[in-house]
């Protein structure tokens, strides 16, 4: 578990668009972890729950990426790196 102080430090000094882009990356990392857990889960129902959780993380990431892209921040998103995030 990440402590709140660490979470704050991750976002400190970043614009709102940069924060959204960073959180989108973290959401995708979470989705990957859920899928890894699902691969190792012997119980089918628990496996399904983990895969559903992964999909929710991906949905959250898409929402944040769409918003950060609209704000001109594409440097940290899945959509490309044509422009850096503005401060």
C-alpha positions in Angstrom: 0.0 0.0 0.0 1.3 3.4 -0.9 1.1 5.9 2.0 -0.7 9.2 1.3 2.5 11.2 1.6 4.1 9.2 -1.2 1.0 9.6 -3.4 1.1 13.4 -2.8 4.8 13.4 -3.8 4.1 11.6 -7.0 1.8 14.4 -8.1 3.6 17.4 -6.5 4.6 20.1 -9.0 2.7 18.6 -11.9 -0.1 20.2 -13.8 -3.6 18.7 -13.6 -3.1 17.2 -17.1 0.2 15.7 -16.0 -1.4 14.3 -12.8 -4.2 12.6 -14.9 -1.7 11.2 -17.3 0.4 9.8 -14.4 -2.6 8.3 -12.7 -3.6 6.7 -16.0 -0.3 5.0 -16.1 -0.7 3.8 -12.5 -4.2 2.5 -13.4 -2.8 0.5 -16.3 -0.1 -0.9 -14.0 -2.9 -1.9 -11.6 -4.8 -3.6 -14.4 -1.7 -5.6 -15.3 -1.3 -6.7 -11.7 -4.9 -7.9 -11.5 -4.4 -9.9 -14.7 -1.2 -11.5 -13.2 -3.1 -12.4 -10.1 -6.0 -13.8 -12.2 -3.5 -16.1 -14.1 -2.4 -17.5 -10.8 -5.8 -17.8 -9.2 -7.1 -21.4 -9.1 -10.7 -20.4 -8.2 -12.7 -19.5 -11.3 -15.0 -17.1 -9.6 -12.1 -15.2 -8.0 -10.3 -15.2 -11.4 -13.4 -13.6 -13.0 -13.6 -11.0 -10.2 -9.9 -10.1 -10.8 -10.4 -9.8 -14.5 -13.4 -7.5 -14.0 -11.3 -5.4 -11.6 -8.6 -5.2 -14.4 -11.2 -3.9 -16.8 -12.3 -1.2 -14.4 -8.7 -0.1 -14.1 -8.4 0.1 -17.9 -11.7 2.1 -18.0 -10.3 4.5 -15.5 -7.1 4.8 -17.4 -9.0 5.6 -20.7 -11.0 8.3 -19.0 -7.9 9.9 -17.6 -6.0 9.6 -20.9 -8.9 11.2 -22.8 -9.0 14.1 -20.4 -5.3 14.6 -20.3 -5.1 14.4 -24.1 -7.8 17.0 -24.4 -5.8 19.2 -22.1 -2.8 19.0 -24.4 -1.0 16.5 -22.3 -0.1 13.5 -24.4 3.5 12.9 -23.3 2.6 10.3 -20.7 -0.4 8.7 -22.4 -1.0 5.7 -24.6 -2.0 8.1 -27.4 1.6 9.2 -28.2 4.3 11.6 -27.3 3.9 14.3 -29.9 3.6 17.1 -27.2 4.8 17.3 -23.7 2.5 18.1 -20.9 2.3 21.8 -20.1 3.2 22.9 -16.6 
